[in-house]
Amino acid sequence: MDPLALRERLQAEATALGFDAFGVAPVDADVRADYFKKWIADGMHGEMKWMARNPERRTDATKVLPEARSLIVVGLNYWQPHPAAGYRIAKYALGADYHEVILPRLQKLCLIMEAMGGAQKPYVDTGPVLEKPMAAAAGLGWQGKSTILIHRGAGTWLFLGVILTTLELKPAERQEPDRCGTCMRCIEACPTQAIIAPYKLDARRCLAYLTIEHPGPIPLEYREALGDRVFGCDDCLDVCPWNRWAEQTREAAFVPRDHPPLRETLAWTPAQFEEHFKNTPVARLGLHRWWRNALTVLGNVGTKGDLPAIKTLLAHDDAMVAEHAAWAVERIHHR
């Protein structure tokens, strides 16, 4: 089968597996290696130390799979209206963990490719690959000024999966040009000015990083900006004009779960936290960091009715939890 026929066959298989976007790039595609290495050197990855490990593997797929000849990138739409809950969880985490949804499908695609004579390595946001520039190289869209991939149909709302393969597939006929133009909405919308210049994100200021990846206390200068966001932040995604064509996800696994009032979660045991958020992206946070975030949110939008629940954590053994509880009490009294 020639490279074009192979690509068309695999695109049909990916569509049958439920993916909403499919593209192919050559193994030596430009993944903006110099930009990535400087971003790491400038410390803008914060405490995400794994991103700084093995930069050559992240920027050269042949260091991962020496015989690789092609990169396959798939996308799965996850947009849906945000449910009313009194606090916000980023849309990507409202339902099931996307890793558990996408990886089994990539593995099925890999089995098909194995039967065609290929050797493959699949990744879903966990391996040494740079998904967004790879997706751009594969023709799925372009990296906007927020650094998020923008797809002309799905806007900013695509989960990405990557397969490195030894099969030679015909790459995308063309890459999408940068269509951001003079628009600055994502930069203007960022609550903490984490997008410090077009196409340049300082993760250390980003609310998504601070509520998910950051291991310590929320810095005081960013707590008020957190507002009611208890896990992640979608502001720079929400405002993108290319979302006007976004359609609700067809993926049943991403249907939002119901969540209790924040004050009730302050009485949870670790087992209760794990049970409630089982198989969701929130589970990796752990109870203490959930409390850190929840207490910050209650400090911003809570009422006197929340004070009894908050005060139960004032003397907690975890100094971070106790300090955030004290901050929340002071903020509510101040209001």
C-alpha positions as MATLAB code, in Angstrom:
seq = 'MDPLALRERLQAEATALGFDAFGVAPVDADVRADYFKKWIADGMHGEMKWMARNPERRTDATKVLPEARSLIVVGLNYWQPHPAAGYRIAKYALGADYHEVILPRLQKLCLIMEAMGGAQKPYVDTGPVLEKPMAAAAGLGWQGKSTILIHRGAGTWLFLGVILTTLELKPAERQEPDRCGTCMRCIEACPTQAIIAPYKLDARRCLAYLTIEHPGPIPLEYREALGDRVFGCDDCLDVCPWNRWAEQTREAAFVPRDHPPLRETLAWTPAQFEEHFKNTPVARLGLHRWWRNALTVLGNVGTKGDLPAIKTLLAHDDAMVAEHAAWAVERIHHR';
ca = [
       0.000    0.000    0.000;
       1.458    3.380   -0.957;
       1.938    6.178    1.636;
      -1.229    8.050    0.604;
      -3.396    4.935    0.648;
      -1.975    3.998    4.053;
      -2.814    7.407    5.451;
      -6.354    7.312    4.073;
      -6.921    3.824    5.497;
      -5.680    4.874    8.931;
      -7.717    8.063    8.861;
     -10.843    5.994    8.227;
      -9.903    3.682   11.105;
      -9.321    6.662   13.425;
     -12.703    8.124   12.498;
     -14.338    4.766   13.221;
     -12.689    4.810   16.652;
     -14.383    8.132   17.404;
     -11.592   10.628   16.765;
     -12.624   14.012   15.392;
      -9.325   14.991   13.750;
      -6.456   13.112   12.118;
      -3.188   14.235   10.586;
       0.262   13.012    9.626;
       3.633   14.737    9.782;
       7.089   13.509    8.757;
       9.275   12.323   11.597;
      11.611   15.300   11.133;
       8.781   17.858   11.368;
       9.586   21.226   12.921;
       8.450   21.040   16.553;
       9.911   24.426   17.554;
      12.791   22.781   19.402;
      14.752   25.986   19.985;
      11.702   27.716   21.471;
      11.036   24.752   23.792;
      14.619   24.555   25.014;
      14.755   28.278   25.752;
      11.374   28.084   27.530;
      12.824   25.398   29.782;
      16.084   27.300   30.273;
      14.083   30.357   31.367;
      12.343   28.258   34.026;
       8.864   28.895   32.673;
       7.854   25.265   33.264;
       7.878   25.901   37.022;
       7.890   22.699   39.088;
       7.079   20.464   36.105;
      10.529   18.937   36.250;
       9.666   16.064   33.917;
       9.398   18.544   31.052;
      13.062   19.442   31.434;
      14.227   15.832   31.328;
      15.620   14.509   28.049;
      14.875   17.556   25.862;
      16.498   15.803   22.886;
      13.920   13.011   23.098;
      11.080   15.531   23.181;
      12.345   17.368   20.142;
      13.529   14.410   18.030;
      11.163   11.442   17.679;
      13.950    9.220   16.358;
      15.538    9.378   19.811;
      12.399    7.570   21.047;
      11.808    5.253   18.090;
      14.963    5.220   15.935;
      13.267    3.733   12.872;
      10.283    6.110   13.037;
       9.297    7.661    9.718;
       5.944    9.307   10.445;
       4.015   11.047   13.236;
       0.276   10.512   13.503;
      -1.705   13.026   15.534;
      -5.383   12.549   16.405;
      -7.798   14.907   18.112;
     -10.909   14.304   20.206;
     -13.355   17.151   20.792;
     -14.239   17.737   24.444;
     -16.218   20.978   24.384;
     -19.452   21.160   26.355;
     -21.296   23.866   28.286;
     -20.041   24.279   31.813;
     -22.520   22.986   34.411;
     -23.718   25.259   37.180;
     -22.011   24.142   40.381;
     -21.055   27.266   42.330;
     -17.430   26.720   41.344;
     -15.568   25.827   38.189;
     -13.592   22.787   37.141;
     -11.840   23.092   33.776;
     -13.860   21.498   30.991;
     -11.222   18.886   30.279;
     -11.713   17.474   33.791;
     -15.515   17.502   34.080;
     -15.838   13.831   33.197;
     -13.593   10.824   32.692;
      -9.817   11.105   32.454;
      -9.017   11.649   28.787;
      -5.894    9.479   29.050;
      -8.108    6.488   29.837;
     -10.435    7.318   26.945;
      -7.860    8.026   24.241;
      -5.012    5.591   24.954;
      -7.019    2.363   24.419;
      -8.163    3.723   21.057;
      -4.619    4.612   20.064;
      -3.582    1.101   21.030;
      -6.280   -0.329   18.759;
      -4.984    1.851   15.938;
      -1.470    0.611   16.677;
      -2.622   -3.010   16.333;
      -3.993   -2.218   12.882;
      -0.695   -0.578   11.962;
       1.249   -3.543   13.337;
      -0.653   -5.776   10.926;
       0.558   -3.454    8.163;
       4.165   -4.073    9.207;
       4.744   -1.052   11.416;
       6.250   -0.621   14.862;
       4.545    2.048   16.959;
       4.702    4.042   20.188;
       1.483    5.817   21.296;
       1.353    8.773   23.680;
      -1.406   10.759   25.350;
       0.177   13.738   27.096;
       2.533   11.524   29.083;
       5.573   10.689   26.945;
       8.518   12.621   25.510;
       6.613   14.274   22.665;
       5.519   17.854   21.967;
       1.905   17.275   20.981;
       0.893   20.798   19.991;
       3.652   21.596   17.482;
       3.336   18.037   16.169;
      -0.391   18.594   15.658;
       0.328   21.822   13.812;
       2.880   20.055   11.631;
       0.284   17.350   10.900;
      -2.189   19.928    9.620;
      -4.660   19.874   12.533;
      -4.408   23.592   13.215;
      -1.997   26.203   14.493;
      -0.695   27.188   17.919;
      -2.462   30.377   18.909;
      -1.110   33.250   20.945;
      -2.144   31.354   24.084;
       0.060   28.435   22.849;
      -3.092   26.261   22.640;
      -3.680   24.423   19.375;
      -6.578   25.960   17.434;
      -8.548   23.765   15.045;
     -10.804   25.443   12.506;
     -13.748   23.215   13.436;
     -13.251   22.441   17.116;
     -11.567   25.685   18.113;
      -9.448   25.258   21.248;
     -11.192   22.101   22.445;
      -9.186   19.129   21.183;
      -7.501   16.449   23.238;
      -4.438   15.247   21.337;
      -2.904   11.817   20.934;
       0.336   10.977   19.099;
       1.639    7.802   17.507;
       5.241    7.448   16.366;
       5.412    4.820   13.622;
       7.934    3.182   11.337;
       5.356    3.214    8.541;
       5.884    5.762    5.811;
       2.659    7.747    5.493;
       2.016   10.683    3.229;
       2.099   13.805    5.407;
      -0.514   16.547    5.357;
      -0.597   18.396    2.045;
      -0.316   21.680    3.871;
      -0.134   23.145    7.335;
      -2.698   25.604    8.614;
      -1.369   29.161    8.545;
      -1.520   31.183   11.740;
      -5.014   32.696   11.658;
      -4.850   34.663   14.926;
      -4.221   37.929   13.087;
      -4.412   40.959   15.349;
      -6.687   39.228   17.893;
      -5.427   39.477   21.482;
      -8.462   38.108   23.347;
      -6.646   35.216   25.017;
      -3.879   37.512   26.273;
      -6.354   40.100   27.548;
      -8.536   37.455   29.233;
      -5.794   35.780   31.268;
      -6.518   36.574   34.953;
      -2.840   36.599   35.929;
      -1.212   37.842   32.708;
       0.458   34.447   32.341;
       0.612   34.884   28.563;
       3.490   37.297   28.857;
       3.733   37.893   25.094;
       2.017   36.437   22.041;
       2.852   32.701   21.867;
       4.707   32.789   25.194;
       3.214   31.338   28.382;
       4.848   31.571   31.795;
       3.375   28.520   33.531;
       4.397   29.848   36.948;
       1.690   32.521   36.665;
      -0.975   30.304   35.070;
      -3.975   29.369   37.221;
      -4.174   25.965   35.569;
      -0.589   25.275   36.620;
      -1.058   26.743   40.100;
      -4.181   24.675   40.848;
      -3.034   21.415   39.246;
       0.742   21.049   38.907;
       2.063   23.381   41.598;
       2.874   21.410   44.777;
       2.869   24.225   47.335;
       0.634   27.061   48.509;
      -1.143   29.267   45.977;
       1.003   32.443   45.901;
      -0.788   35.292   47.667;
      -0.612   37.565   44.631;
      -2.692   35.113   42.568;
      -5.323   33.977   45.072;
      -7.901   36.660   44.361;
      -7.487   36.102   40.612;
      -8.396   32.452   41.140;
     -11.998   33.467   41.707;
     -14.229   30.381   41.706;
     -11.837   28.110   39.767;
     -11.129   25.094   41.932;
      -9.289   23.065   39.263;
      -7.760   24.587   36.160;
      -8.711   27.630   34.125;
     -10.349   27.880   30.695;
     -10.370   31.649   30.256;
      -7.886   31.845   27.380;
      -9.654   28.963   25.645;
     -13.187   30.257   26.187;
     -12.623   33.626   24.539;
     -11.087   32.382   21.298;
     -13.255   33.503   18.343;
     -12.570   30.222   16.555;
     -14.803   28.491   19.098;
     -17.877   29.841   17.333;
     -17.968   26.615   15.292;
     -17.328   24.275   18.212;
     -19.939   21.583   18.744;
     -20.709   19.643   21.888;
     -18.593   16.527   22.333;
     -20.113   13.229   21.285;
     -18.048   11.383   23.869;
     -20.307   10.048   26.620;
     -17.327    9.510   28.946;
     -16.850   13.274   29.194;
     -20.350   13.974   30.562;
     -19.892   16.107   33.709;
     -20.152   14.478   37.091;
     -22.236   16.048   39.828;
     -20.200   17.660   42.581;
     -21.258   18.665   46.103;
     -20.939   22.157   47.595;
     -17.310   22.979   48.345;
     -17.898   23.283   52.074;
     -18.948   19.615   52.183;
     -15.671   18.505   50.614;
     -13.743   20.035   53.534;
     -14.946   17.134   55.685;
     -13.886   14.425   53.243;
     -11.448   11.653   54.101;
      -8.793   10.730   51.528;
     -10.872    7.671   50.649;
     -13.955    9.807   49.996;
     -11.944   12.146   47.764;
     -10.521    9.225   45.814;
     -13.933    7.610   45.417;
     -15.616   10.800   44.222;
     -12.948   11.699   41.666;
     -12.009    8.154   40.641;
     -11.029    7.948   36.949;
     -11.097   11.747   36.502;
      -8.162   14.143   36.034;
      -8.905   15.666   39.453;
      -7.936   12.435   41.234;
      -4.201   13.070   40.798;
      -4.505   16.271   42.817;
      -4.907   14.531   46.164;
      -7.119   15.689   49.025;
      -4.772   18.281   50.556;
      -4.227   20.149   47.313;
      -7.979   19.954   46.621;
      -8.516   21.581   50.028;
      -5.871   24.207   49.185;
      -7.804   25.115   46.043;
     -11.241   24.850   47.645;
     -10.237   27.074   50.557;
      -8.883   29.687   48.146;
     -12.140   29.644   46.207;
     -14.192   29.918   49.414;
     -12.007   32.821   50.468;
     -12.993   34.514   47.218;
     -16.687   33.636   46.884;
     -17.685   31.934   50.142;
     -20.098   33.238   52.767;
     -20.391   33.181   56.548;
     -22.261   29.930   56.148;
     -19.024   28.335   54.960;
     -17.025   29.426   58.030;
     -17.782   26.438   60.311;
     -16.518   23.989   57.675;
     -13.446   26.118   56.940;
     -12.552   26.485   60.618;
     -12.314   22.704   61.042;
      -9.087   22.911   59.014;
      -7.465   25.807   60.870;
      -5.413   23.458   63.028;
      -4.717   20.866   60.342;
      -1.351   19.077   60.481;
      -0.584   20.168   56.921;
       0.676   23.738   57.285;
      -0.413   24.568   53.732;
      -4.002   23.528   54.430;
      -4.098   25.397   57.761;
      -2.704   28.589   56.225;
      -5.212   28.548   53.362;
      -8.018   27.983   55.868;
      -6.880   31.011   57.882;
      -6.678   33.079   54.693;
     -10.218   32.042   53.704;
     -11.607   32.958   57.139;
      -9.944   36.369   57.021;
     -11.213   37.034   53.501;
     -14.801   36.151   54.333;
     -14.773   38.313   57.453;
     -13.238   41.160   55.456;
     -16.061   41.043   52.911;
];
